[in-house]
Amino acid sequence: MITPATYFVLYLITIPDVEVNNHSVHRLVFSYKQDCIEMAQELRQLNDPIVGKPNCVEVENFEVVVRTPLKKPEGML
């Protein structure tokens, strides 16, 4: 059974120390686009600073539910 789940992703890039070439990328997931856009505006990251692509794009994920096979009864090969 495949259950589609739609969410919106904001990639947040942080630089802990400007004197060191070290940055971190965080992936924030929102259920509603408006919440994602408001957070991106507050953080001034409506676009990804590295690639330039827009943040808060819709992502559709298909969660696949797989049944666990039963254990074979004793005596079966």
C-alpha positions as a Markdown table, in Angstrom:
| # | Residue | x | y | z |
|---|---|---|---|---|
| 1 | Met | 0.0 | 0.0 | 0.0 |
| 2 | Ile | 1.4 | 3.4 | -1.0 |
| 3 | Thr | 0.5 | 6.5 | 1.0 |
| 4 | Pro | 1.5 | 9.8 | -0.5 |
| 5 | Ala | 2.7 | 12.5 | 1.9 |
| 6 | Thr | 3.1 | 16.1 | 0.8 |
| 7 | Tyr | 5.4 | 18.4 | 2.7 |
| 8 | Phe | 7.5 | 21.5 | 2.1 |
| 9 | Val | 11.3 | 21.7 | 2.7 |
| 10 | Leu | 13.5 | 24.6 | 3.8 |
| 11 | Tyr | 17.2 | 24.1 | 3.5 |
| 12 | Leu | 18.9 | 26.3 | 6.1 |
| 13 | Ile | 22.6 | 26.9 | 5.8 |
| 14 | Thr | 24.4 | 28.0 | 9.0 |
| 15 | Ile | 28.0 | 29.2 | 9.5 |
| 16 | Pro | 29.1 | 28.7 | 13.1 |
| 17 | Asp | 32.4 | 30.6 | 12.8 |
| 18 | Val | 33.1 | 33.0 | 9.9 |
| 19 | Glu | 36.9 | 32.6 | 10.4 |
| 20 | Val | 36.7 | 28.8 | 9.7 |
| 21 | Asn | 35.6 | 27.4 | 6.4 |
| 22 | Asn | 32.9 | 25.3 | 8.0 |
| 23 | His | 29.2 | 25.4 | 7.4 |
| 24 | Ser | 26.2 | 23.2 | 8.2 |
| 25 | Val | 23.1 | 22.4 | 6.1 |
| 26 | His | 19.9 | 21.7 | 7.9 |
| 27 | Arg | 16.7 | 20.4 | 6.4 |
| 28 | Leu | 13.5 | 21.7 | 8.0 |
| 29 | Val | 10.2 | 20.1 | 7.0 |
| 30 | Phe | 6.8 | 21.8 | 7.2 |
| 31 | Ser | 3.3 | 20.6 | 6.6 |
| 32 | Tyr | 2.1 | 23.9 | 5.3 |
| 33 | Lys | 3.7 | 26.1 | 2.6 |
| 34 | Gln | 2.8 | 29.4 | 4.4 |
| 35 | Asp | 4.6 | 28.3 | 7.6 |
| 36 | Cys | 7.7 | 27.4 | 5.5 |
| 37 | Ile | 7.7 | 30.7 | 3.6 |
| 38 | Glu | 7.3 | 32.7 | 6.8 |
| 39 | Met | 10.3 | 31.0 | 8.4 |
| 40 | Ala | 12.3 | 31.5 | 5.3 |
| 41 | Gln | 11.5 | 35.2 | 5.2 |
| 42 | Glu | 12.5 | 35.5 | 8.9 |
| 43 | Leu | 15.8 | 33.8 | 8.2 |
| 44 | Arg | 16.3 | 35.6 | 4.9 |
| 45 | Gln | 16.7 | 32.4 | 3.0 |
| 46 | Leu | 13.9 | 32.4 | 0.4 |
| 47 | Asn | 16.4 | 31.1 | -2.0 |
| 48 | Asp | 19.2 | 28.6 | -1.4 |
| 49 | Pro | 22.3 | 30.7 | -1.0 |
| 50 | Ile | 24.6 | 28.1 | -2.6 |
| 51 | Val | 22.6 | 26.9 | -5.6 |
| 52 | Gly | 20.1 | 29.8 | -5.9 |
| 53 | Lys | 17.1 | 27.5 | -6.1 |
| 54 | Pro | 13.9 | 28.6 | -4.3 |
| 55 | Asn | 13.3 | 27.1 | -0.9 |
| 56 | Cys | 9.9 | 25.8 | 0.4 |
| 57 | Val | 9.2 | 23.7 | -2.7 |
| 58 | Glu | 6.5 | 21.0 | -2.5 |
| 59 | Val | 7.8 | 17.5 | -2.1 |
| 60 | Glu | 5.7 | 14.4 | -2.5 |
| 61 | Asn | 6.9 | 11.4 | -0.7 |
| 62 | Phe | 5.5 | 7.9 | -1.2 |
| 63 | Glu | 5.8 | 5.9 | 2.0 |
| 64 | Val | 5.7 | 2.2 | 1.1 |
| 65 | Val | 4.3 | -0.2 | 3.7 |
| 66 | Val | 5.9 | -3.6 | 3.5 |
| 67 | Arg | 4.6 | -6.6 | 5.5 |
| 68 | Thr | 7.1 | -8.5 | 7.5 |
| 69 | Pro | 7.2 | -12.2 | 6.4 |
| 70 | Leu | 6.1 | -14.7 | 9.0 |
| 71 | Lys | 8.6 | -17.1 | 10.5 |
| 72 | Lys | 8.6 | -20.6 | 9.1 |
| 73 | Pro | 7.1 | -23.2 | 11.4 |
| 74 | Glu | 9.5 | -25.7 | 12.9 |
| 75 | Gly | 10.0 | -28.8 | 10.7 |
| 76 | Met | 9.7 | -26.9 | 7.4 |
| 77 | Leu | 12.8 | -26.6 | 5.2 |
